[in-house]
């Protein structure tokens, strides 16, 4: 089946996302990876893993609280412990979590619950009881992430704690048909956000104003949550600060953006670079190099190649001003995209050359490149999301980025339009 674009709703007259199939296939993949391991169960505090296993959610505000948790015992159905009222809601509205498997429970709230309150011990007893009932308490228990007091409490209960994150990453590495549809829909929403952003960019608009515009556009389209909008302009482009500010756009500025949001859980990581009003030849050259590095990597994508094959064609750190690969990590980069913005496989010269991972059909990856300009202050940053198909790949990020786009109203002179190519070198005369 090909990759399709639909509206954001489910309808009776066209099969779009089949959520029952999505829930069933995600749980089956997690159960299969658990069965293939030596673990007796998986205890998850990571909300991405909890959602993958249980298809429950209580809002993005809970992502960093480590308060809710689920247990997937080997050979059994998952059990969910959640905020009391949320647990009741799941019981009423999530029939796939029926049979008393949606329960009230709370952990430490990132230490807000103090040790004498006994919450860590309560969590450990809950887990020990379920494992004992199934004869699994002597097997290692895989855990994705947790607070140290819970770890110590599990140890006191005689439970051996092991790494469960790799089991879940392996389950989530290959996307199901419905996951790919949701990822494509999520990217389509960012296509629209970039259209609005391009139309709004002009001298005098601040980075944070553009962040607000993107967030509103996405929420109006049905986004579940806007994780971040990196808005980086002017001198802030080099080096990449990975955060937006209140800086005001000026004529001749480069400006690049990374839009990360979630639609029904599925995320984007989607960069685009623009020039405001005009662009220097140096900026144009940087964009061209950035695009070429990205296109060479995308052209390689097909089942059977490795992450090392891709990383090896990207420039070494020293070629663009960094002493080693760790110091420029994330600038020439690839990563899986799913319920989390960063999933397996990871593509980087830092790790991939020595530890290659084979690319498989069904992976969805974001590839992102960066190149600094010779002017010393501007830079280009571009990213595309690709689905690995049986025979190659398909790009699902569609806002145009083949060449550098100049945003802002055109200026007219007595002899015609003002050229969008202007030399603007760094120096005290222009404020650089």
Helices and strands as residue ranges (DSSP letters): H 19-35, E 39-44, H 47-54, G 60-62, E 69-73, E 79-82, H 84-93, G 95-97, E 102-104, G 115-117, H 119-133, E 140-143, H 148-156, E 161-163, H 165-173, H 177-200, H 207-221, E 225-233, G 234-237, E 254-263, E 266-267, E 270-276, H 281-300, H 307-312, G 317-320, G 326-328, E 333-336, E 343-347, E 364-372, E 379-388, E 393-395, E 405-407, E 412-413, E 416-417, G 428-430
